[in-house]
Amino acid sequence: MAKHLAPRPPTTPLRVFLNCLSVAAMLLVGLAIGVVATQALLQRRSPTDVVAGMFIEQPQAHFLKDRINVLLLGIDYNYDEKDQEYSANARSDTIMAVSLNFPTNGNSKPSIGLLSIPRDMDYVFPNGHEDKINSAYALGKTPADGAHRAERAVADFLGIYGFDRYVALRINATKSLIDAIGGIDVVPDETMDYDDHWGHLSIHFVGGKRYHMNGNQAVSYSRFRHDACGDPCRIKRQQQIIRITLAKLRNDRFNDFVHMNQLVNVIEHNVYTDITPREALSLAVAFQHIDLAQVKTQQVPYVSDKDLACCGNVIIADDAAKNALVSKLFLQPIGSPAPVDARAVAAIPASRIHVDVQNGSGFVGAAAKVADLLKRHGFVVGSVGDASSYDYNATEIHVHSTMPLAGERVKGALPMKSAVVEADATTSGAPVQSDVTVIVGRDYGKPPQSEASAVK
């Protein structure tokens, strides 16, 4: 009883201050949680996204514009007599010009345009020296110098003003990234049986069979070029690996704030770049939920080849097609297109539009089913077959005709509301007989369990 009647310790100014501070801290925490929860509800975003938005600047704050061009290089290397990697005088094994679009317009989504340049593409340097374009990087005395030389050469080749940033990856960067996310599911587009003991390549895959590839297997698969198609097919496989990796990062929720830092750390020691850490984090947040339908991948086509005394066989770019692709991916205004007059679209007779249908989804019979649907709507259907790859997430409607709104008329007959209409940038090769080509994506029918398993 006595202990309950014992006098309380004297209240000191310090104790009062600490008590008040504790109450204030609890109120601030509660207020912060309330603000985050309210903003998440109003903006239909996750609390993590709201917090990231409070502390991480938008890309526009860093770059002062809505689009930046980034040169992505994969640096080749070799092995010495002691089986150690070295990259002195290395050339760029992979060359990709990337347009990162992060519009401030709320009606426009972030998008990525990726244009691959074959490493054996013919290029005449300003001093008159003719060589493969991948030699530009090797002229540099340091990785940064090599990257800047490659930036100038590729920008000149494409006819764009330049690049805002560069990213040069050693091959271990891709290996480490894929291993960090637990590997990826890939279905090879053809059977491969190839060993290169000097280059440490062991590639043994059966076409059409699904493989869960680790980083080393995925890189080996993407580097394979010993088939009739050569470097262009190797580029398609590289783009396939990029799409599958992006899909897994998104679907498996590796894009939260904690994992973004982990993934950045994975590749930190294998990357040369002039993107600052804060810029990288800002870009990662901006593109963390990107719709894969907004990732456009193309490669510069070529029309012929020739031999050079300096470096063997080079390929000659199709300049008209290249310029059309550059305009589409890098120069067109960012933003939502003007709304289409639905009455004008409906007034176009379906019988005037000739349509080819290609299966870009990998779902058996998808092209034939879409072709039958279009026939029932009155369209004239021509060829029905497979696309060049099975990695189309969204259906694409390529318009070759000058007939106004032909693509929109076809889109209106399709159940895939995510289908995109675009003018065909390809101007070379055999003339196209149809007005429109529909490439059926995985938005038709039931999607696979994971987009990371999608294949070409």
Summary of the structure (lengths in Angstrom):
residues: 456
radius of gyration: 26.6
end to end distance: 81.8
largest distance: 104.6
contacts: 1368
relative contact order: 0.11
helix: 38%
strand: 23%
